[in-house]
Amino acid sequence: FASYYGDHMVLQKGPAGAVVWGRGQPGAVVTVALLGASGLVIMKKTAQVKGPSGTWTTVLDPVDQGGPYTLMAEQGLENTTLRDIYFGDVWLCSGQSNMAMTVLQVANASQELAAAARYPHVRVFAAAPAHSDIELEDLEQVDLPWSIPTAENLGHGNFTYFSALCWLLGRSLYEALGSPVGLVEAAWGGTPIEAWSSRRVLRTCGLSEDTGRWVKGEDGDPRASLWPSACFNNAGTSPHWHLSGPQMPSVLWNAMIHPLLNMTLRGIAWYQGEANAFLHTDQYNCTFPALIADWRQAFHTGSAGQTERLLPFGFVQLSTYRCQSLDDSFARLRWHQTADLGVVPNARMPGTFMAVAMDLGDEHSPYGSIHPRDKQSVAHRLLLGARAVAYGDKHLVFQGPYPTRAVLEVTRGLLNITYSQELICRQRDTQAFEVCCSRQAAPCQWLPAPVVAVGARRVTLALGGCRMLVLGLRYAWAEWPCQYLSCPLYNPQGLPAPPFL
C-alpha cells in the first residue's frame, strides 16, 4: 500500500467507491480483499502493477458506513494486511499555521485533550511537512499514521500534529451525522497559496515560477507562521529576502497534495491567507478560486471519478493580526477570499462555504496575535457551512447577514442599508462603516459613517462628514476591525456580518 494507508484508517463510504493503491512488481497482479468482522470476504478486486512506475490502483465497490473491516493486498507469496478499517467521510485539512495549530495550543486545551478518547470513530492522519520541485507519487514522510485519537497525538507539540481546527470540525461532523470521519492533515505554517498551487494555477493567474520575494522567519521554526520584523513595500513584499524552501511555487502541491490525489474525499477544509497579506495580495482573487477548481479536478481525476467534481470546499476568512494597524492588506485579502463578491457560495466559487473569524481576535495569544486560540468557534462556523453545502441541510443558517441594497437620502444626509437577515447590533462602532467621499472615482477619501439607527434588517448611517459624492461603502475594512472581541452586526444565530466593499 502507499504510505497513506495503515491500520485504523477511514475510507470513503458509499455512494462513492474508495480508491486503494500501492506499489508492486511491474506486471504482477495484486489481489485486494475486504473482509468483514467475522473474517468473511466481502469483496475481491484485482489490479495489475503498471510499469515503469510500479504502482497499482483499484476502486472498491461502495460500502455503507461502519466497520471494523480488514483490508488485504496480495501479490504472489507476499501480502499486507490492514486492520480496524472503517468506512465514513474523509476530509482533507490544509493551509498554513492556523490550520497547523494543535489541540494543545487552543482554548480549553486540557478539556479538549481529555475528551479525545470519547471519539474512537474519528480517525486522524498527518502528512509530514515536505516540499519538492517535482510532483511526487507518494508522501516522503508521515508525521502521524492513521490513529485513534488520544491526548498525545492530538497535542504532540506546537504547530506539529494534530490540527485543532481539523479535529474540532471532524468531531463535530461525527456528532452531527453519526458517521465515522477520517481526517487528513497536510499543512505548513508561513506558506503562501502559490506553494500549494499547481503550475496550472500559476499559469491561469499569470504568475511566473519566480513569484517574487519573501521574508525570512524570525525564529527559524518552519512549521510556525513566521512574521517579518522588516517593513513591507507597497507591493506587499520585502526587498531583502528571496523566496525559499516551502514558500516556493508549487513545492507543497508537489510533495503534500499530489501524493493524495488517488484518495476519495468528501470535502476539504482550508485555512490559509495570512502569508498572502504580504505577497501577491491582489492576485488572491484569482489564485484562490483557481486553486479550488484545480484541486477539485485533480482529486476527481485521481480517484477515477469517485471524488465528486464539485467537491465541497470550506475555508476560514482571515482573523486578525495587529490591533491598531492602518494597513488594509488583511481587509483586501478577506475580500479576495470571496473572489471580490463578499459571500460564498457565489458564481465564481460554487460549492464553497466560509467561516468568518474577524471577531475572534486574540491579542494575548502566546503564539502571537495572528494565531487566535478560539478554534472552537471557527470549527462551529465551518460545521454549519459543511452541513448546509456538503450535506444539503437547506434549512440551516450558515452565513451572517449581508447587505442587499443601499438607498441614499440626500436631503437628510443618510444612507439606509437593507440586510438579508435580521440584525443584532452589539455595539455602535463609529468606525465600522465608511463611505468613499469624493468628486471623482479615484482616489477615494474614506470617511467614517456613524450608525444612527438599527432596525430589524436595516442600518442607517449618517453622512455628515461627506460634502461631495458618495461613491462607495465599506464595512469592517481593517486589519483588526472588531473591538472588544465583538463586531457591530450579527444575526440571531450569532454569526457575524462579513466585511464588504
C-alpha positions in Angstrom: 0.0 0.0 0.0 1.0 3.6 -0.4 2.4 5.3 2.8 -1.0 6.9 3.2 -2.5 3.6 4.3 -2.5 1.9 7.7 -4.4 0.3 10.5 -7.3 2.3 11.9 -7.9 4.3 8.8 -11.2 5.6 7.4 -12.1 5.0 3.8 -14.8 7.0 2.0 -18.2 5.4 2.3 -20.8 5.0 -0.4 -22.3 6.1 -2.7 -18.7 6.7 -3.8 -16.2 3.9 -4.1 -13.0 4.2 -2.1 -9.8 4.0 -4.1 -7.0 1.8 -2.9 -3.5 1.9 -4.4 0.1 0.9 -3.7 3.3 -0.4 -5.2 4.3 -3.8 -6.6 6.4 -5.7 -9.1 5.7 -4.3 -12.6 3.5 -6.6 -14.5 2.4 -8.5 -11.4 -1.3 -8.9 -10.4 -2.3 -7.7 -7.0 -5.5 -9.1 -5.3 -7.2 -6.8 -2.9 -9.8 -8.3 -0.5 -12.1 -6.6 2.0 -13.1 -8.8 5.0 -15.8 -8.2 7.5 -15.6 -8.5 11.3 -16.3 -12.3 11.0 -13.4 -12.8 8.6 -15.6 -13.5 5.6 -14.5 -11.9 2.3 -17.0 -9.2 1.3 -15.4 -8.3 -2.0 -12.3 -9.0 -4.1 -10.6 -6.8 -6.6 -7.6 -7.4 -8.9 -5.2 -4.8 -10.3 -2.1 -5.1 -12.5 1.0 -3.3 -11.4 1.9 -0.7 -14.1 5.5 -0.2 -15.3 7.7 1.6 -15.0 6.0 3.4 -12.0 5.4 0.1 -10.2 2.0 1.3 -9.0 -1.4 -0.3 -8.9 -4.9 1.1 -8.3 -8.3 -0.3 -7.7 -11.7 1.1 -6.8 -13.7 -0.7 -4.1 -17.4 -1.2 -4.5 -19.4 1.3 -2.4 -19.6 0.3 1.2 -22.0 1.7 3.8 -20.7 3.5 6.8 -19.4 1.3 9.6 -16.8 -1.3 10.5 -14.5 -2.7 11.5 -13.1 -4.3 8.3 -9.8 -5.8 7.3 -8.2 -4.9 4.0 -5.6 -7.3 2.4 -3.4 -6.9 -0.6 -1.6 -9.9 -2.1 1.0 -10.3 -4.8 2.2 -13.8 -5.2 3.5 -15.0 -1.9 3.6 -11.5 -0.4 0.7 -10.0 1.4 -0.1 -6.9 3.5 -3.0 -6.7 6.0 -4.6 -3.6 7.4 -7.0 -3.9 10.3 -9.7 -1.9 12.1 -10.8 -0.1 8.9 -14.0 1.9 9.0 -16.0 3.5 6.2 -17.2 7.0 6.7 -16.5 10.5 5.4 -12.9 11.6 4.6 -12.0 15.3 4.9 -8.7 16.8 3.9 -7.5 19.8 6.0 -4.8 22.0 4.6 -3.3 25.5 4.8 -0.8 27.3 7.0 -0.1 27.8 10.7 -3.7 28.5 11.9 -4.6 25.1 10.4 -1.4 23.5 11.8 -2.1 24.7 15.4 -2.6 21.6 17.6 -5.2 20.9 20.2 -2.5 21.5 22.8 -2.4 25.2 21.7 -6.1 26.2 21.7 -8.5 27.5 24.3 -9.6 24.9 26.8 -6.8 22.6 25.6 -6.8 20.3 28.6 -10.5 19.6 28.4 -10.3 19.1 24.6 -7.4 16.6 25.0 -9.2 14.7 27.8 -12.3 14.4 25.6 -10.4 12.8 22.7 -10.9 9.2 23.9 -14.7 9.6 23.5 -14.3 9.7 19.7 -12.7 6.4 18.6 -14.5 6.6 15.3 -12.9 9.9 14.3 -9.5 8.8 12.9 -6.6 11.1 12.2 -3.6 11.2 9.9 -1.0 13.9 9.3 1.4 14.2 6.4 4.9 15.4 7.4 5.9 18.9 6.1 7.8 18.3 2.8 8.5 20.2 -0.4 9.6 19.1 -3.8 10.4 20.6 -7.2 8.6 17.8 -8.9 5.2 16.1 -8.4 5.6 13.1 -6.1 3.5 9.9 -6.3 3.8 9.1 -2.6 4.4 11.1 0.6 8.0 11.4 1.6 7.2 11.0 5.2 4.2 10.7 7.6 4.1 12.6 10.9 1.1 10.7 12.3 0.0 7.4 10.7 -3.7 6.6 10.8 -4.6 6.7 14.5 -7.4 6.5 17.0 -7.3 9.9 18.7 -5.5 10.3 22.0 -4.4 13.3 24.1 -0.8 12.6 22.9 -1.4 12.5 19.1 -3.8 15.5 19.2 -1.4 17.6 21.2 2.0 16.4 20.2 3.5 19.9 20.2 3.3 23.4 18.8 2.3 23.5 15.1 3.1 19.8 14.6 0.1 17.4 14.9 -2.7 17.2 15.1 -4.6 20.2 13.7 -7.0 21.5 16.3 -9.4 23.1 13.7 -9.4 19.9 11.7 -10.1 17.8 14.8 -12.8 20.1 16.1 -14.6 20.1 12.7 -14.3 16.3 12.3 -15.5 15.7 15.8 -18.5 18.0 15.2 -19.3 16.3 11.9 -19.3 12.9 13.7 -21.6 14.3 16.4 -24.0 15.8 13.8 -24.0 12.9 11.3 -23.2 9.8 13.3 -20.9 8.5 10.6 -17.1 7.7 11.1 -14.9 10.5 10.0 -11.4 10.3 8.6 -9.2 13.5 8.9 -6.1 14.0 6.8 -3.9 17.0 7.7 -1.5 18.5 5.2 -0.5 21.9 6.5 2.7 24.0 6.9 3.0 27.4 8.6 4.1 30.5 6.9 3.3 29.3 3.4 1.7 31.3 0.6 -1.0 29.9 -1.7 1.5 29.8 -4.6 3.3 26.9 -2.8 0.0 24.9 -2.6 -0.8 25.7 -6.3 0.0 23.5 -9.3 1.7 25.1 -12.3 -1.7 25.2 -13.9 -3.0 27.6 -11.3 0.1 29.8 -11.6 -0.3 30.0 -15.3 -4.0 30.7 -15.1 -3.3 33.7 -12.9 -0.3 35.0 -14.8 2.2 34.2 -12.1 5.7 33.0 -13.1 7.7 30.3 -11.3 9.7 33.1 -9.7 6.9 34.6 -7.7 8.8 37.5 -6.1 10.5 37.8 -2.8 9.7 36.7 0.7 10.8 37.3 4.2 12.9 35.0 6.3 11.2 33.9 9.6 12.3 35.3 12.9 12.7 32.1 14.9 13.6 29.5 12.3 10.7 27.2 13.0 9.5 26.1 9.6 6.1 25.0 10.9 5.0 28.2 12.6 3.7 31.1 10.7 6.7 33.4 10.7 6.1 37.1 10.5 8.7 39.7 9.5 10.1 42.5 11.6 11.0 44.4 8.4 8.6 46.8 6.8 7.0 45.9 3.5 6.9 47.9 0.4 3.7 48.7 -1.5 3.9 45.5 -3.4 3.4 43.6 -0.2 6.8 42.0 -0.3 10.2 42.7 1.3 13.1 43.8 -0.8 15.6 41.9 1.4 14.9 38.2 1.2 14.2 35.7 -1.6 11.5 33.0 -1.6 13.0 29.8 -0.3 12.0 26.2 0.8 8.3 25.7 1.4 7.4 29.2 0.1 8.5 28.4 -3.5 5.8 28.0 -6.1 4.1 24.6 -6.3 6.5 22.8 -3.9 3.8 21.9 -1.4 1.4 20.9 -4.1 4.1 18.6 -5.4 5.0 17.0 -2.1 1.9 17.1 0.1 -1.2 17.2 -2.1 -0.2 15.5 -5.4 0.5 12.2 -3.5 -3.0 12.2 -2.1 -4.9 12.6 -5.3 -6.0 9.0 -5.6 -8.0 9.4 -2.3 -11.8 9.5 -2.5 -12.7 12.6 -0.4 -15.9 14.0 1.0 -14.7 17.5 1.5 -11.8 19.9 2.1 -11.2 22.5 4.8 -8.7 25.3 4.2 -7.2 27.9 6.5 -4.6 30.0 4.7 -4.0 33.5 3.5 -2.0 35.4 6.2 1.1 34.8 4.1 -0.5 36.4 1.1 -1.4 39.5 3.0 2.3 40.2 2.3 2.8 38.5 -1.0 0.7 38.9 -4.2 -2.3 40.1 -2.1 -4.3 41.4 -5.0 -3.8 38.2 -7.1 -5.6 36.1 -4.5 -8.9 36.8 -6.1 -7.6 34.7 -8.9 -5.3 32.2 -7.2 -7.8 31.1 -4.6 -10.7 30.3 -6.9 -8.2 28.8 -9.4 -6.7 26.5 -6.7 -10.2 25.3 -5.6 -11.1 24.5 -9.2 -7.8 22.8 -9.8 -7.8 20.7 -6.7 -11.4 19.6 -7.4 -10.5 18.5 -10.9 -7.3 16.8 -9.7 -9.0 14.8 -7.0 -11.9 13.8 -9.3 -9.5 12.6 -11.9 -7.1 11.0 -9.5 -9.8 9.0 -7.8 -11.2 7.7 -11.1 -14.2 9.9 -10.8 -15.1 8.8 -7.3 -14.5 12.2 -5.6 -17.3 14.4 -6.8 -16.5 17.0 -9.4 -17.8 19.8 -7.2 -16.0 18.7 -4.1 -17.3 20.8 -1.1 -14.6 23.3 -0.1 -14.8 25.2 3.2 -12.4 27.8 4.3 -11.7 30.3 7.1 -11.8 34.0 6.3 -8.7 35.7 7.9 -8.9 36.6 11.6 -6.8 39.5 12.9 -3.2 40.5 13.4 -2.1 43.9 14.6 -4.7 45.8 16.7 -4.0 49.4 15.7 -2.6 48.8 12.2 -3.7 51.1 9.4 -2.6 48.6 6.8 -5.5 47.3 4.7 -3.8 44.2 3.3 -5.8 41.8 5.7 -9.0 43.5 4.7 -8.2 43.2 1.0 -7.2 39.6 1.4 -10.5 38.8 3.2 -12.4 40.4 0.3 -10.3 38.4 -2.3 -11.0 35.2 -0.4 -14.6 35.6 -1.7 -13.4 36.4 -5.2 -14.4 40.0 -4.5 -18.1 39.1 -4.1 -18.4 39.2 -0.3 -20.2 35.9 0.4 -19.9 32.3 -0.7 -21.0 30.2 -2.4 -21.1 32.5 -5.4 -20.8 32.2 -9.2 -17.0 32.2 -9.1 -16.8 29.9 -6.1 -19.7 27.4 -6.2 -19.9 24.6 -3.6 -17.9 26.6 -1.1 -18.6 27.8 2.5 -16.8 30.2 4.7 -16.2 30.8 8.4 -15.9 34.5 9.3 -13.3 34.9 12.0 -12.5 38.6 12.2 -14.4 38.9 15.6 -12.2 36.2 17.2 -9.0 38.2 17.7 -6.7 37.1 20.4 -4.2 39.9 21.2 -2.7 38.0 24.1 -2.2 34.6 22.4 1.2 33.2 23.4 1.7 32.1 19.8 1.3 35.7 18.5 -1.9 37.6 17.9 -2.0 36.2 14.4 -2.8 32.8 16.0 -6.1 33.1 17.9 -6.8 30.3 20.3 -10.6 30.1 19.8 -10.7 27.4 17.2 -13.9 26.0 18.6 -16.0 29.0 17.3 -14.2 28.7 13.9 -15.0 25.0 13.7 -18.6 25.6 14.6 -19.0 28.1 11.8 -17.3 25.7 9.4 -19.6 22.9 10.6 -22.7 25.0 9.8 -21.4 25.6 6.2 -20.4 21.9 5.8 -23.9 20.7 6.9 -25.6 23.2 4.5 -23.3 23.0 1.5 -21.8 19.5 1.7 -24.7 17.7 3.3 -27.6 19.6 1.9 -29.3 20.9 5.0 -31.4 23.6 3.3 -32.9 25.0 6.5 -29.7 25.7 8.3 -28.5 29.3 8.6 -24.8 29.2 7.9 -24.0 32.7 6.8 -24.1 36.1 8.6 -26.2 39.0 7.4 -25.2 40.6 4.1 -26.4 43.9 2.5 -28.9 43.6 -0.4 -29.5 47.3 -1.2 -28.4 50.8 -0.1 -30.6 53.9 -0.6 -29.2 57.4 -0.2 -31.4 60.1 1.4 -29.5 63.1 0.0 -31.5 65.9 1.8 -31.2 64.3 5.2 -27.6 63.1 4.7 -28.5 59.5 5.5 -27.7 56.1 3.9 -30.1 53.2 4.5 -28.6 49.7 4.1 -31.0 46.7 3.9 -29.6 43.4 5.0 -30.5 39.8 4.1 -31.3 38.7 7.7 -32.5 40.0 11.0 -29.8 42.1 12.7 -28.4 42.1 16.2 -26.4 45.2 16.9 -23.9 44.5 19.7 -22.2 47.9 19.6 -22.5 51.3 17.8 -19.0 51.2 16.4 -18.4 54.6 14.8 -15.5 53.2 12.6 -17.3 50.1 11.3 -18.8 51.7 8.2 -17.0 54.1 5.9 -18.1 55.9 2.7 -16.0 56.9 -0.3 -16.5 60.6 -0.4 -15.1 62.2 -3.5 -15.7 64.4 -6.6 -14.2 61.6 -8.8 -13.9 57.8 -8.8 -10.2 57.8 -7.7 -8.6 58.3 -5.4 -11.2 57.6 -2.7 -11.4 59.6 0.5 -12.8 57.1 3.0 -14.6 58.8 5.9 -16.4 57.2 8.9 -20.2 56.9 8.6 -21.6 56.6 12.1 -24.6 54.3 12.7 -27.6 56.3 13.8 -30.3 53.7 13.8 -30.6 49.9 13.6 -33.9 48.2 12.6 -34.8 44.6 12.2 -33.0 44.4 8.9 -31.8 48.0 8.3 -28.9 50.1 9.3 -29.0 53.9 8.9 -25.7 55.8 8.6 -25.1 59.5 9.0 -23.1 61.1 6.2 -22.4 64.4 7.9 -18.7 64.3 7.1 -19.3 63.9 3.3 -19.9 67.1 1.4 -19.4 65.5 -2.0 -20.5 62.4 -3.9 -20.8 59.1 -2.1 -19.1 56.7 -4.5 -18.6 53.7 -2.3 -19.3 52.0 1.0 -17.3 49.5 3.1 -17.7 47.7 6.4 -15.2 46.2 8.7 -12.4 47.2 6.4 -9.4 47.0 8.8 -6.7 44.5 9.9 -8.5 44.3 13.3 -12.0 45.5 12.6 -13.9 44.3 15.7 -13.3 46.0 19.0 -13.7 44.2 22.4 -14.0 40.8 20.7 -17.2 41.8 19.1 -18.3 43.1 15.7 -21.2 45.5 15.4 -23.5 43.3 13.5 -24.6 39.7 13.9 -27.6 37.6 13.1 -29.7 36.0 15.9 -27.7 32.7 15.4 -24.6 34.6 16.5 -22.9 34.7 13.1 -21.1 38.0 12.2 -21.8 40.0 9.2 -18.8 39.6 6.9 -16.8 42.6 5.6 -17.8 44.1 2.3 -16.7 46.7 -0.2 
